[in-house]
Amino acid sequence: MKLHLAAMGALAVAAGCSREPPAPDGSPGAPTISEAEVILHEYLERHHPSIRPGTPEYGVFIKDVLWGVYPELSEHRKVDEIRRFAADYVNRPDAPAR
């Protein structure tokens, strides 16, 4: 039985399955959204609705977040998580405006 479970676990890892909980919409395998990402999306919706994730403008926005251009985000109670997300985003190989 243990060998069977270990084999299934190895197959799941090889297939790229994550051990992350399902996304809020309940669909397994859907990417999860961090709290910092939600905060940034809400900020964009209020102040810059034309900027969308994955665009060069979003990459510039994320860099500006790291530089502290937006006081509302720099003073947010979750500023550490926001900056961590922004730094991770900028350092992704597929990030726009890298």
Long-range contacts (C-beta under 8 A, 24 or more apart in sequence): 34-81, 34-85, 35-78, 35-81, 36-78, 36-81, 36-82, 36-84, 36-85, 36-86, 37-85, 39-73, 39-76, 39-78, 39-81, 39-82, 40-65, 40-73, 40-82, 40-85, 40-86, 43-70, 43-72, 43-73, 54-96, 55-96, 56-96, 56-97, 58-96, 58-97, 59-90, 59-95, 59-96, 59-97, 59-98, 60-97, 62-86, 62-89, 62-90, 62-95, 63-90, 63-97, 66-90
